[in-house]
Amino acid sequence: MPFLNSAPVLLVLTGTFLGLTLPFGKLAFAAGIAPSLWAFVISTGAGTVLLVAFLIMGKRPRFDAHMMRYYLVAALVSYAIPNLMTLSAIPHLGSGYTGIMYTLSPVFTLMLSILFKMRRPNLLGLLGIFVGFAGAVLVGFTRGQVGQPAEPLWVGIGLLIPVLLALGNVYRTIDWPEGADPTELAAGSHLTTAVVLIPVIFYMTGAFPVEPLGTVPWLVFFQVLASACMFALYFRLQAVGGPVYLSQIGYVGAAVALLAGTLFLGEVYQLATWVGAVIITIGVLMTTKAQRMAAKAA
């Protein structure tokens, strides 16, 4: 399919599915589902669907030391820990506010790319980094929804999410197994994440409380569908666009989460929050422009 080779189309689609995950997470919490269990649902559903699709294509998964290392590190840094933090933060910050944090992922990804000498910034790129941080500081001071100010601890946790996502973006590029299929990597990483989360669920809840899932089967279905679609496109986007371009899904995801939270979940944010989101977006657009300029120069 032609769109699988179009980075902009992949970016919009992947970001949209990411944005849907945040309001879905808030609805899951309202249904009494523990964040750790919902993270397990996301990874188990996505990993299973993608593995079946991979096998239907007539391919067979590869098992070697490199692949196992990739699955484990990607599972921890990219999915298990960030998803737990995200789903735990949503009840305190709101799905829209948490989504704004995702917009910082491109800035942190660019910074790490510089650190690992994957990319050298120009002046516009550096300015974009500073603008993005300025927007994040403004959003952080607003502390969530109107009438429901978040504790500084949860704001800090929210700001750690894009740092971990950026680490995952850079790691997956640096350690991408040669000749590996994106669907294979997505399936393996998420099934590994699901295994990692099992002891976490028992530790955090004292059991494996699946009963609440039966009260919202439609939510489970749509979450699994959105997750499978997102991660099938996610690894393809990384292969086509690279780690910094991939990180731009945070911008699309934040827009979807903010709109969904405001329109359908009754979330209300201060004007300063929206202004901060716009400033972050400007910083992201500046870093994106800087990336394109650097690519043309190269």
Order of alpha helices (4+ residues) and beta strands (2+ residues): alpha-alpha-alpha-alpha-alpha-alpha-alpha-beta-beta-alpha-alpha-alpha-alpha-alpha
